[in-house]
Amino acid sequence: MITLPEECYYIIFNKLRPKFKILFSCALVNRYWCRIAIPILWDDPKGYFKDIRLFRILLLTLSAKEQILLIPFKISLPNQQKPLFEYTSYITSVNDYLDHGIRNWLQYGRYDLGSELANAMKSSLVAMFLRTSKNLKYLCLNEIICNRIIFESLHENTTVTSLNLCNVSDDFKSKQ
C-alpha cells in the first residue's frame, strides 16, 4: 500500500475547506485523516457558530471559573464526557457570528434573550477561547461588557494580534 506524505493530505484537505460536509466525512475515515481534518474544520468556525450543536461542545469546554458567570441564569450545562479533541485550540478567529450563534442557542433552549444573559454567555465563551486557543489571532468583542475574567484572559493570551473593540463597555471597575 502506498501512502501520501502528510503534507499532501494537508493540501488536499485545505482545498476541501469550503466543502464542510466532505471535509467532515474525511475526518471520519480513520484516525490519521481525522488528526489532519479536525484542525482545518475548526480553524475558522464563523459559519458554524449558527449551529446550536456547536454550543454543546463549547459549554463542555468551559472551566469552573468560566461557568460561574452562567450560574445566576440557571443555564443547564451539559454533563457529558469532554470531547475527544480540544476543538477550541484550533480556532484562529472569533467574530460577531458568535453573537448570532448565542442568540440562536438561547432561543432554542427557550432562555430569556435578555442582554445580561447573552453578555454572560459571550464573556464565558470568549474567556474560554482565550484560555484554550493556541492559534487565536483575531478577536471581535462587539457589544460585550468586559469584566475581570475577560481582562485576565486577554492578559494571559499571547497569540491575539488583532482585537476589535466595538461598542464595548468596561464593567471591570464596578465589579471589584
Secondary structure, 3 states (H helix, E strand, C coil): CCCCCHHHHHHHHHHCCCCHHHHHHHHCCCHHHHHHHHHHHHHCCCCHHHCHHHHHHHHHHCCHHHHHHHHHHCCCCCCCCCCCCCHHHHCCEECCHHHHHHHHHHHHCCCCCCHHHHHHHHHHHHHHHHHHCCCCCEEECCCCEECHHHHHHHHHCCCCCEEECCCCEECCHHHC
